[in-house]
């Protein structure tokens, strides 16, 4: 939530900051602003709305300077107004600050300030004022002294008019990466804005302050100890973070799936032994055999992949599994111990609840492994062991390619555990072979895009749509509703097919269509009966069926065929038509699919 950019170097800062904000806009897009320091004076422009509005406002205004900070906001404290937008400038134009996070004790801090007049209603401006009042010629000292008083979370970047060659950044709970190039530095909430300029990146950890000035970059902690950070080489290429000719990121990322899926599985097979080899598991066979229970902890779409993981682990590895919301797990007293394997799953690797759940699981002695997309993100670093899903930058708020790659990695983990317990060589080989065939099968579904669009458009005026699935396709139904809700704002609910007649059937009418996933599995007949039941109550049905299943037409008003695969792998295919269905409805309704209202990509606040 909220994107921060900072630049210090030889180039003009303005274009770098503006492009950086565009790259980070998925993190928040209700207002944006930039501040650039030149000749001892800070120039600032802020605007309500998206970065394009800010760029328009800046227009031909000449903002020169090679040092600057910028921010795209997702409001927490204070409404969406220009006054509340960052950067905040305090001290009669002397100090500018951008902040991502929440200062919980801002009221107490405000009471202690000499200057009681603030321009905005934000906690961030109070922090800026505190830093200014603590300033006695040393910006790092002022930042440190102020942060020691703060309760809450922050990623901040600060500049001061009297320090024309200095940026100070600090972090507690909100991510900040620093890109290092020849004589210049880039700061941002994630690495995307710096990719065109450098691949050498270091990540601030909680409690660290970065001081960038003419002498280079120095990172210290709150006890003034200098920290020697490791530099990570980010091998994402910048093109992957662009739309590549597509209308928007969501459709581009849906179409990315066959390619990035290959990245998720590449080098992670041992075909001869019918098993997966995920180095990040980092456990001996003995340690693996010592695991008695698995818990998948995540939020939203990532949690749905955990539900799929549960089916896979129970089936292949014969291990009892639970799936939990990170936000619940962290506040319960989760019964975990050294025999519990906790998978924390997160695209961004920054979701606050999932990060806190990670720490809780570690504190309680569980074996914790991350399944994360963003390289160098906090959860990836804090779990130390675990696996990157290699989906590349996912910029649309609605997660698509990260979902499929999470499922791929979970299946591989399940197989790796399965093969030392319960799963035969033949099944292992069959599963690996089936995974290899997935990209081609995904392409076959994507080729039906035009037909799916036509179907989707005919559903756009419904006010509510129900989704049903069974077994491993129950989470697929849930994921279908998530994509529809967040991109089109149409109400949707997902149910396990067998649950319908225990209540939800009362919702069904001719005005409430039902999307049903009809897999050719052991529950085929039962699922068909459920679809018949909703049809008998007047519901229009869209059925996702397996190629060759002519009988499915008997219960379908509309039908989308997907290629056959092994049952456990079906979510990898069956979700794609549901992504396209939601996408085309949203576009037909004129929604901003990449940036749905009220949402942000990376939820770094509770
Ligand atoms: C939905 C979506 C969210 C995320 C959730 C967790 O399309 O993207 O539900 O899945 O906010 O985010 P990560 O995976 O970054 O922890």
Boltz pocket constraint, residues with backbone or C-beta under 6 A from the ligand:
constraints:
  - pocket:
      binder: B
      contacts: [[A, 299], [A, 300], [A, 301], [A, 302], [A, 303], [A, 345], [A, 346], [A, 347], [A, 348], [A, 349], [A, 350], [A, 351], [A, 354], [A, 397], [A, 398], [A, 399], [A, 400], [A, 482], [A, 483], [A, 486], [A, 600], [A, 601], [A, 602], [A, 603]]
      max_distance: 6.0
